[in-house]
Amino acid sequence: MKQTKIVVLVSLLVLVMFLVACGGQVQEAIEEAAPTIQAAATEVAPTIEAAATEVAEEVEQAQEEAETGALPDLGGREVTIAVENQYLPFNYIDPNTGEPAGWDYDAWDTICELLNCVPVYVEAGWEGMIQAVADGQYDAAADGITITDERAEIVDFSDGYINIEQRLLVRVDEDRVNSIEDVQNDESIVPGTQTGTTNYETATQYLDVDRIRGYETFPFAVQALLSGDVDVVFMDETAGQGYVGVNAEDLKLVGESLSSDALGFIYPKGSDLVEPVNMAIAEMKANGTLEELAVKYFTDAFTITYDDLE
């Protein structure tokens, strides 16, 4: 009804302007229309004022949200997150409690607290995990996944939340390997790593594929190293530190970083979770949460090793 009156007012004004433009009886037209126009204007004035006030309030609220970095509200929706539960310190089964734990769990618990969602963790093997997310079997995956252009062709990535260095893991008494060049120049040295990982891709950048022994998981690769089946394992530094742990008398990391890679969460292409989670990651960086998690899981404060998980 109010909109109709506004339309009537505007129509009358247009009519008057038309009469003026046409050179009609201008004075008479104005005098006849004036009472109607004035009455309509008086009646709709409060509506116009209220609408203007409402728009101003909405603009002010939007400005405040932008300034305060207000996060989206996901309305309590469930988010299924694939995890391996075999990749220290990102995800594992705590040997003391028997409960899932790790960086991924703490990070996603915090993300969902910020965004009002419910994380539903689903254990999944690394092999096929990325494709499963691409196929929409899970809403996301968190498993220390390196951001690469090739993977980004089938999944969407979050912003990077940490950079990981790739290193070489060897037996502590190994004196032939101090750098990647040593491995390249001595074909008697047998390298190994987990298949389907960027560590495997890095190994292929330096060595012929035929020289590299691939394993389904890093624990198998490290066991092969300890038993002497391979002489060096390509792996992320954080994971390597976890293996060294109580095996300090048996294993060591050597050489400079082979690659510095950003890690991110993955989603099916076009997921509406990408931007909200990126905003949550930014908030966690700003409020110190990411730093706290780094101290908890990527320093000497983290003492759980793969031996503890056996």
Contacts in CASP RR format, 6 or more apart in sequence:
PFRMAT RR
TARGET T0000
AUTHOR 0000-0000-0000
METHOD contacts of the structure
MODEL  1
MKQTKIVVLVSLLVLVMFLVACGGQVQEAIEEAAPTIQAAATEVAPTIEA
AATEVAEEVEQAQEEAETGALPDLGGREVTIAVENQYLPFNYIDPNTGEP
AGWDYDAWDTICELLNCVPVYVEAGWEGMIQAVADGQYDAAADGITITDE
RAEIVDFSDGYINIEQRLLVRVDEDRVNSIEDVQNDESIVPGTQTGTTNY
ETATQYLDVDRIRGYETFPFAVQALLSGDVDVVFMDETAGQGYVGVNAED
LKLVGESLSSDALGFIYPKGSDLVEPVNMAIAEMKANGTLEELAVKYFTD
AFTITYDDLE
2 44 0 8 1.000
2 47 0 8 1.000
5 40 0 8 1.000
5 43 0 8 1.000
5 44 0 8 1.000
5 47 0 8 1.000
6 44 0 8 1.000
6 47 0 8 1.000
6 48 0 8 1.000
8 40 0 8 1.000
9 37 0 8 1.000
9 40 0 8 1.000
9 41 0 8 1.000
9 44 0 8 1.000
12 33 0 8 1.000
12 36 0 8 1.000
12 37 0 8 1.000
12 40 0 8 1.000
13 37 0 8 1.000
15 29 0 8 1.000
15 33 0 8 1.000
16 29 0 8 1.000
16 30 0 8 1.000
16 33 0 8 1.000
16 37 0 8 1.000
19 25 0 8 1.000
19 26 0 8 1.000
19 29 0 8 1.000
20 26 0 8 1.000
20 29 0 8 1.000
64 70 0 8 1.000
69 279 0 8 1.000
69 283 0 8 1.000
71 114 0 8 1.000
71 115 0 8 1.000
71 276 0 8 1.000
71 279 0 8 1.000
71 280 0 8 1.000
71 283 0 8 1.000
72 115 0 8 1.000
72 275 0 8 1.000
72 276 0 8 1.000
72 279 0 8 1.000
73 115 0 8 1.000
73 116 0 8 1.000
74 112 0 8 1.000
74 115 0 8 1.000
74 116 0 8 1.000
74 117 0 8 1.000
74 276 0 8 1.000
75 116 0 8 1.000
75 117 0 8 1.000
76 116 0 8 1.000
76 117 0 8 1.000
76 118 0 8 1.000
77 117 0 8 1.000
77 118 0 8 1.000
78 117 0 8 1.000
78 118 0 8 1.000
78 119 0 8 1.000
78 120 0 8 1.000
79 108 0 8 1.000
79 112 0 8 1.000
79 117 0 8 1.000
79 118 0 8 1.000
79 119 0 8 1.000
79 120 0 8 1.000
79 139 0 8 1.000
79 140 0 8 1.000
79 273 0 8 1.000
80 120 0 8 1.000
80 122 0 8 1.000
80 138 0 8 1.000
80 139 0 8 1.000
80 140 0 8 1.000
81 104 0 8 1.000
81 108 0 8 1.000
81 119 0 8 1.000
81 120 0 8 1.000
81 121 0 8 1.000
81 122 0 8 1.000
81 138 0 8 1.000
81 139 0 8 1.000
81 140 0 8 1.000
81 141 0 8 1.000
81 142 0 8 1.000
82 122 0 8 1.000
82 123 0 8 1.000
82 124 0 8 1.000
82 129 0 8 1.000
82 132 0 8 1.000
82 133 0 8 1.000
82 137 0 8 1.000
82 138 0 8 1.000
82 140 0 8 1.000
82 141 0 8 1.000
82 142 0 8 1.000
82 143 0 8 1.000
83 90 0 8 1.000
83 91 0 8 1.000
83 100 0 8 1.000
83 104 0 8 1.000
83 105 0 8 1.000
83 121 0 8 1.000
83 122 0 8 1.000
83 123 0 8 1.000
83 124 0 8 1.000
83 141 0 8 1.000
83 142 0 8 1.000
83 143 0 8 1.000
84 91 0 8 1.000
84 123 0 8 1.000
84 124 0 8 1.000
84 125 0 8 1.000
84 126 0 8 1.000
84 129 0 8 1.000
84 143 0 8 1.000
85 91 0 8 1.000
85 92 0 8 1.000
85 93 0 8 1.000
85 100 0 8 1.000
85 123 0 8 1.000
86 92 0 8 1.000
86 125 0 8 1.000
86 126 0 8 1.000
86 217 0 8 1.000
86 218 0 8 1.000
86 219 0 8 1.000
86 309 0 8 1.000
87 126 0 8 1.000
87 143 0 8 1.000
87 144 0 8 1.000
87 218 0 8 1.000
87 239 0 8 1.000
88 238 0 8 1.000
88 239 0 8 1.000
88 242 0 8 1.000
88 304 0 8 1.000
88 305 0 8 1.000
88 306 0 8 1.000
88 309 0 8 1.000
89 102 0 8 1.000
89 103 0 8 1.000
89 238 0 8 1.000
89 242 0 8 1.000
89 297 0 8 1.000
89 298 0 8 1.000
89 302 0 8 1.000
89 304 0 8 1.000
90 102 0 8 1.000
90 103 0 8 1.000
90 104 0 8 1.000
90 142 0 8 1.000
90 143 0 8 1.000
90 144 0 8 1.000
90 297 0 8 1.000
91 100 0 8 1.000
91 101 0 8 1.000
91 102 0 8 1.000
91 103 0 8 1.000
91 104 0 8 1.000
91 105 0 8 1.000
91 142 0 8 1.000
91 143 0 8 1.000
92 100 0 8 1.000
92 101 0 8 1.000
92 102 0 8 1.000
92 304 0 8 1.000
92 309 0 8 1.000
93 99 0 8 1.000
93 100 0 8 1.000
93 101 0 8 1.000
93 309 0 8 1.000
94 100 0 8 1.000
94 101 0 8 1.000
94 304 0 8 1.000
95 304 0 8 1.000
95 308 0 8 1.000
95 309 0 8 1.000
100 121 0 8 1.000
102 297 0 8 1.000
103 293 0 8 1.000
103 296 0 8 1.000
103 297 0 8 1.000
104 142 0 8 1.000
104 143 0 8 1.000
104 144 0 8 1.000
105 121 0 8 1.000
106 293 0 8 1.000
106 296 0 8 1.000
106 297 0 8 1.000
107 142 0 8 1.000
107 161 0 8 1.000
107 284 0 8 1.000
107 293 0 8 1.000
108 119 0 8 1.000
108 121 0 8 1.000
108 142 0 8 1.000
109 119 0 8 1.000
110 280 0 8 1.000
110 284 0 8 1.000
110 289 0 8 1.000
111 117 0 8 1.000
111 119 0 8 1.000
111 277 0 8 1.000
111 280 0 8 1.000
111 281 0 8 1.000
111 284 0 8 1.000
112 118 0 8 1.000
112 119 0 8 1.000
114 280 0 8 1.000
114 283 0 8 1.000
114 284 0 8 1.000
115 276 0 8 1.000
115 277 0 8 1.000
115 280 0 8 1.000
122 138 0 8 1.000
124 132 0 8 1.000
124 138 0 8 1.000
124 141 0 8 1.000
126 143 0 8 1.000
126 194 0 8 1.000
126 196 0 8 1.000
126 197 0 8 1.000
126 217 0 8 1.000
127 195 0 8 1.000
127 196 0 8 1.000
127 216 0 8 1.000
129 141 0 8 1.000
129 143 0 8 1.000
130 141 0 8 1.000
130 145 0 8 1.000
130 151 0 8 1.000
130 154 0 8 1.000
130 155 0 8 1.000
130 266 0 8 1.000
131 154 0 8 1.000
132 138 0 8 1.000
132 141 0 8 1.000
133 140 0 8 1.000
133 141 0 8 1.000
133 155 0 8 1.000
133 266 0 8 1.000
133 267 0 8 1.000
133 268 0 8 1.000
134 154 0 8 1.000
134 155 0 8 1.000
134 268 0 8 1.000
134 269 0 8 1.000
135 268 0 8 1.000
136 268 0 8 1.000
139 267 0 8 1.000
139 268 0 8 1.000
139 271 0 8 1.000
139 273 0 8 1.000
140 265 0 8 1.000
140 266 0 8 1.000
140 267 0 8 1.000
140 271 0 8 1.000
140 273 0 8 1.000
140 277 0 8 1.000
141 265 0 8 1.000
141 266 0 8 1.000
142 265 0 8 1.000
144 164 0 8 1.000
144 263 0 8 1.000
144 264 0 8 1.000
145 151 0 8 1.000
145 157 0 8 1.000
145 263 0 8 1.000
145 264 0 8 1.000
145 265 0 8 1.000
145 266 0 8 1.000
146 164 0 8 1.000
146 197 0 8 1.000
146 198 0 8 1.000
146 261 0 8 1.000
146 262 0 8 1.000
146 263 0 8 1.000
146 264 0 8 1.000
147 157 0 8 1.000
147 160 0 8 1.000
147 261 0 8 1.000
147 262 0 8 1.000
147 263 0 8 1.000
147 264 0 8 1.000
148 198 0 8 1.000
148 201 0 8 1.000
151 157 0 8 1.000
151 266 0 8 1.000
154 269 0 8 1.000
155 266 0 8 1.000
155 267 0 8 1.000
155 268 0 8 1.000
155 269 0 8 1.000
156 266 0 8 1.000
156 267 0 8 1.000
156 268 0 8 1.000
156 269 0 8 1.000
156 270 0 8 1.000
156 271 0 8 1.000
156 274 0 8 1.000
157 264 0 8 1.000
157 265 0 8 1.000
157 266 0 8 1.000
157 267 0 8 1.000
158 264 0 8 1.000
158 265 0 8 1.000
158 266 0 8 1.000
158 267 0 8 1.000
158 274 0 8 1.000
158 277 0 8 1.000
158 278 0 8 1.000
158 281 0 8 1.000
159 264 0 8 1.000
159 278 0 8 1.000
159 281 0 8 1.000
159 282 0 8 1.000
160 262 0 8 1.000
160 263 0 8 1.000
160 264 0 8 1.000
160 281 0 8 1.000
161 262 0 8 1.000
161 263 0 8 1.000
161 264 0 8 1.000
161 265 0 8 1.000
161 281 0 8 1.000
161 290 0 8 1.000
162 262 0 8 1.000
162 263 0 8 1.000
162 290 0 8 1.000
162 294 0 8 1.000
162 298 0 8 1.000
163 260 0 8 1.000
163 261 0 8 1.000
163 262 0 8 1.000
163 263 0 8 1.000
164 236 0 8 1.000
164 237 0 8 1.000
164 238 0 8 1.000
164 260 0 8 1.000
164 261 0 8 1.000
164 262 0 8 1.000
164 263 0 8 1.000
165 236 0 8 1.000
165 237 0 8 1.000
165 257 0 8 1.000
165 258 0 8 1.000
165 259 0 8 1.000
165 260 0 8 1.000
165 261 0 8 1.000
166 198 0 8 1.000
166 199 0 8 1.000
166 202 0 8 1.000
166 234 0 8 1.000
166 235 0 8 1.000
166 236 0 8 1.000
166 237 0 8 1.000
166 257 0 8 1.000
166 258 0 8 1.000
166 259 0 8 1.000
166 260 0 8 1.000
166 261 0 8 1.000
167 235 0 8 1.000
167 236 0 8 1.000
167 237 0 8 1.000
167 240 0 8 1.000
167 253 0 8 1.000
167 254 0 8 1.000
167 255 0 8 1.000
167 257 0 8 1.000
167 258 0 8 1.000
168 177 0 8 1.000
168 179 0 8 1.000
168 180 0 8 1.000
168 183 0 8 1.000
168 232 0 8 1.000
168 233 0 8 1.000
168 234 0 8 1.000
168 253 0 8 1.000
168 254 0 8 1.000
168 255 0 8 1.000
168 258 0 8 1.000
169 222 0 8 1.000
169 225 0 8 1.000
169 232 0 8 1.000
169 233 0 8 1.000
169 234 0 8 1.000
169 235 0 8 1.000
169 240 0 8 1.000
169 243 0 8 1.000
169 244 0 8 1.000
169 251 0 8 1.000
169 252 0 8 1.000
169 253 0 8 1.000
169 254 0 8 1.000
170 177 0 8 1.000
170 225 0 8 1.000
170 231 0 8 1.000
170 232 0 8 1.000
170 233 0 8 1.000
170 251 0 8 1.000
170 252 0 8 1.000
170 253 0 8 1.000
170 254 0 8 1.000
171 225 0 8 1.000
171 226 0 8 1.000
171 228 0 8 1.000
171 231 0 8 1.000
171 250 0 8 1.000
171 251 0 8 1.000
171 252 0 8 1.000
172 248 0 8 1.000
172 249 0 8 1.000
172 250 0 8 1.000
172 251 0 8 1.000
172 252 0 8 1.000
174 231 0 8 1.000
174 232 0 8 1.000
174 252 0 8 1.000
174 254 0 8 1.000
176 182 0 8 1.000
176 186 0 8 1.000
176 189 0 8 1.000
176 231 0 8 1.000
177 183 0 8 1.000
177 189 0 8 1.000
177 231 0 8 1.000
177 232 0 8 1.000
177 254 0 8 1.000
178 254 0 8 1.000
178 255 0 8 1.000
179 254 0 8 1.000
179 255 0 8 1.000
179 256 0 8 1.000
180 206 0 8 1.000
180 255 0 8 1.000
180 258 0 8 1.000
182 189 0 8 1.000
183 189 0 8 1.000
183 191 0 8 1.000
183 206 0 8 1.000
183 207 0 8 1.000
183 232 0 8 1.000
184 206 0 8 1.000
184 207 0 8 1.000
187 211 0 8 1.000
189 231 0 8 1.000
189 232 0 8 1.000
190 211 0 8 1.000
190 213 0 8 1.000
190 229 0 8 1.000
190 230 0 8 1.000
190 231 0 8 1.000
190 232 0 8 1.000
191 203 0 8 1.000
191 207 0 8 1.000
191 211 0 8 1.000
191 212 0 8 1.000
191 213 0 8 1.000
191 230 0 8 1.000
191 231 0 8 1.000
191 232 0 8 1.000
191 233 0 8 1.000
191 234 0 8 1.000
192 203 0 8 1.000
192 212 0 8 1.000
192 213 0 8 1.000
192 214 0 8 1.000
192 215 0 8 1.000
192 221 0 8 1.000
192 224 0 8 1.000
192 225 0 8 1.000
192 230 0 8 1.000
192 232 0 8 1.000
192 233 0 8 1.000
192 234 0 8 1.000
193 199 0 8 1.000
193 200 0 8 1.000
193 203 0 8 1.000
193 212 0 8 1.000
193 213 0 8 1.000
193 214 0 8 1.000
193 215 0 8 1.000
193 218 0 8 1.000
193 221 0 8 1.000
193 233 0 8 1.000
193 234 0 8 1.000
193 235 0 8 1.000
194 200 0 8 1.000
194 214 0 8 1.000
194 215 0 8 1.000
194 216 0 8 1.000
194 217 0 8 1.000
194 218 0 8 1.000
194 220 0 8 1.000
194 221 0 8 1.000
194 235 0 8 1.000
195 214 0 8 1.000
195 215 0 8 1.000
195 216 0 8 1.000
198 259 0 8 1.000
198 261 0 8 1.000
199 234 0 8 1.000
199 235 0 8 1.000
199 236 0 8 1.000
200 212 0 8 1.000
200 214 0 8 1.000
200 234 0 8 1.000
202 234 0 8 1.000
202 258 0 8 1.000
202 259 0 8 1.000
203 212 0 8 1.000
203 234 0 8 1.000
204 212 0 8 1.000
206 258 0 8 1.000
213 221 0 8 1.000
213 224 0 8 1.000
213 229 0 8 1.000
213 230 0 8 1.000
214 221 0 8 1.000
215 221 0 8 1.000
215 224 0 8 1.000
218 233 0 8 1.000
218 235 0 8 1.000
218 239 0 8 1.000
218 243 0 8 1.000
219 306 0 8 1.000
221 230 0 8 1.000
221 233 0 8 1.000
221 235 0 8 1.000
222 233 0 8 1.000
222 243 0 8 1.000
222 251 0 8 1.000
222 306 0 8 1.000
224 230 0 8 1.000
224 233 0 8 1.000
225 231 0 8 1.000
225 232 0 8 1.000
225 233 0 8 1.000
225 251 0 8 1.000
226 247 0 8 1.000
226 250 0 8 1.000
226 251 0 8 1.000
234 258 0 8 1.000
235 243 0 8 1.000
237 253 0 8 1.000
237 257 0 8 1.000
238 297 0 8 1.000
238 298 0 8 1.000
240 251 0 8 1.000
240 253 0 8 1.000
241 253 0 8 1.000
242 302 0 8 1.000
242 304 0 8 1.000
242 305 0 8 1.000
242 306 0 8 1.000
243 251 0 8 1.000
243 305 0 8 1.000
243 306 0 8 1.000
244 251 0 8 1.000
244 252 0 8 1.000
244 253 0 8 1.000
245 303 0 8 1.000
245 305 0 8 1.000
245 307 0 8 1.000
246 305 0 8 1.000
246 307 0 8 1.000
246 308 0 8 1.000
247 305 0 8 1.000
247 307 0 8 1.000
265 277 0 8 1.000
267 273 0 8 1.000
267 274 0 8 1.000
281 290 0 8 1.000
283 289 0 8 1.000
284 290 0 8 1.000
295 301 0 8 1.000
296 302 0 8 1.000
END
